[in-house]
Amino acid sequence: MQVFRLVREKFAVPLTGKEADNKGARWNSIGVELIYTASNRSLAMAEVAAHFTLATLPNDFVMLTIHIPDHIEFKKLVDTDLPEDWKYFPHPVSTQKFGDEFVFENKFCNLIAPSVVTQGDYNILINPNHKDFESITIEDIQKFPFDNRIFK
């Protein structure tokens, strides 16, 4: 499986969950490492663009293409698995509990979760502490300039 991660260049490698660990996000609490990726490049871009305006957008983003071997098992969440408030912004504690439990159980390396930003698409969350994580590799890194029309 290929997944995609749009990230500022200084955070591109090594692949870690430290940034999410420091801030917390929709699917993890502060102190819980989780790597956020997307099922396609457009979703990766939309997930980042949701947090910026043209004036605040850094110009040093890169798109990572990440390979997850087929033998690595995953857990998939669907809308009906989630609490009623899962789409709220700011993100609720209820969704962080899902990601935290996923990491602490350490049964699966990947959690497939529905995107709030692009309904019908999925984010793939990677547990960097799982034994299968060492099989996941970065295949490609390319500079990613945003088209300014997106922010008009």
LINZIUR-V270391 format. One line per field, one symbol per residue. psi: psi as a letter, one per 30 degrees, with the letter a starting at -180 (. if undefined). burial: 1 if it has 16 or more other C-alpha atoms within 10 Angstrom, else 0. A space follows every 10 residues. Layout:
psi=???
burial=???
//
This chain:
psi=kklkjjlkef gekljlgeee eeflaegklk fjkkkkllfl eeeeeeeeff gllefgjlgh kkkkkkkjkf fkllkkklef fllegfflkl klfeeeeeee eeeeegelfk kjkkkeejkf lkkjkkjffk ffeffklkek kkkjkkkffe g.
burial=0111111010 0100111111 1001111110 0111111111 1011111010 0000000000 1111111100 0001000000 0000011000 0101110111 0110000111 1111111000 1111111111 0110010100 1001010000 00
//
